[in-house]
Amino acid sequence: MSVMTEEAPGRGRVARIARMAWRAEVGVWQSLYRWLFRRPRVPAGASGFAYHSPVMTILVIFIVLSAVEIPIVDLIVHPWPWVRIPLLALGIWGVTWMVGRMLGYLTRPHSVGPDGIRARLGTDLDIDLPWEAVASVERSRDVTEKAPKIRDEAHGRTLAIRMANETNILVTLEHPVTTEVSGRPAELDAVRLWVDDPDGFMSAVRTHIP
């Protein structure tokens, strides 16, 4: 019985990781599609707000370096087709995957609209915060390295959607909201996020919250 008890959590972790990997893969191709056809995921009547500027330069550098590696590796293994072809396919897939991940930030912005706030992180997070659950929204800069995504703060359990370890908006909730974080349900009392244009974000919020 003890063996079965120990194995079950392991199987659950593997299943959760597999689901997250599958969603990430699907999200990459959806992001490519949305970017190609100019269809950002913004609810009807809402305004989108970008959050990618703190990490865009490093993402582009990684993508360029990975793309440069493809012909170099191909040249090195050219005499061995049985090695060359799989590595070439893997390299092209890897660059496409990274481009899709980057485009996930562009095509899935935060949004503020008639129904509330949508807080996002590419294809990894999409949190619905309806106005009836929102107590306050304020500018609040927080810089924290190596901190958990969710931690207890003065206003309760707080999810921080950081970009380069920073957030600049704090959304405090009237009542806890349950969402999925890293493949598990989580009850939140507040959400911190980064917005490239905090002034515009707060202006949009004020049109719905006096």
LINFENLIN-V654600 format. One line per field, one symbol per residue. ss: DSSP state (a for helix, b for strand, c for the rest). A space follows every 10 residues. Layout:
BEGIN
ss = ???
END
This chain:
BEGIN
ss = caaaaaaaaa aaaaaaaaaa aaaaaaaaaa aaaaaacccc ccccccbbbc ccaaaaaaaa aaaaaaaaaa aaaaaacccc aaaaaaaaaa aaaaaaaaaa aaaaaaaccb bbbccbbbbb bcccbbbbbb aaabbbbbbb bbbccccccb bbbccbbbbb bcbccbbbbb bbbbbbbbbb bccbbbbbbb bbbccccaaa aaaaaacccc
END
